[in-house]
Amino acid sequence: MTKEIFEGIITPMVTPLIDREEIDFKSLEKLTDHLINGGVSGIFLMGTTGEGTSISYNLKKELIKYSVEYINHRVPVFVSITDC
């Protein structure tokens, strides 16, 4: 029997924003911890919520960098690559 590379629940996560160009990092941490403590197997940033096409490139980079560092290998991180 082989182990699947990806298994379990991989949850699309919304990005908490203060305004159009500022991430709410405190809420991002709370939401991330809630999902991981709830047993998800992975987190999908900007996945299926439409954010990937509606937030700026700088905000995307900031979100990805911060999230990957905060999650710190606790679960795999997936990132939407959708663009207009």
N, C-alpha and C positions, 0 to 999 in steps of 0.2 A: 504494500500500500504506500503510495507517495503522498506527501503533504502538499497541499495546494499553496501557491505563493500568497494568494489573497483569499481569505475566508472570513466568515462572520459578517457582522454589520458594519458597513462603511457609510457613515452619516454625512450627508451634505450639511454644511454649517453656514448659517447666515453671518455676515460681518456686522457687528454692532458699530454704528457710526454716531459720532456727536453731531456732525454736519456732513455735507457732501465731500469734504476733503480732510476729515479727521476721524481716525479710528478711536473708539472707546476701548482702550486697552484693558481697563479694569473689568469691564463687562466681557471682553473677549476671553480673558483668563477665567472668569467665573463660568462662562459657557463651555469653554474647553474642558475644564476640570469636571463639570457636571456630566458631559458626554463620556469622558474617559472613565470616571467613577461609576457611571451607569453601565459600563461594559461594552462600549463600542470597540470594534476591531480596527477602525481607521477613521480619519477625519478628512472630508473632501471640502477644501476651501473653494469658495465661489462656485460650488457645484449645484446645478439645477435651480438656482434661485434668481438667475438673470444678472447677477452682480458682475460676472466676468466681462460683460459688454457695456456696463453702465458706470464703472468707476475708473478713475484715471490710472495710467500705467504706474505713476509714482506711488499711488495708494496700494495698488496690487503688489508692487515690490516690497513695500513696507509691511503689508499684511503677511506675505509669505515669509519674509525674513524673521519677523517677530514670532509668528506662529510656530515655525520650525524650531526656533531656539527655545520657545516656551514649552512645547510638547516634549522636546528633548528625548526622542526615541521611545516614548511611552507607547505610542501607536504609530503606524505608518501615516504619512501625510500625503494626500492626493491634491492636485491643483488643477482647476479648469484651465484649459488653454483656448477657450472659445474667444473669438474676436469678430468684429464686423468686417 
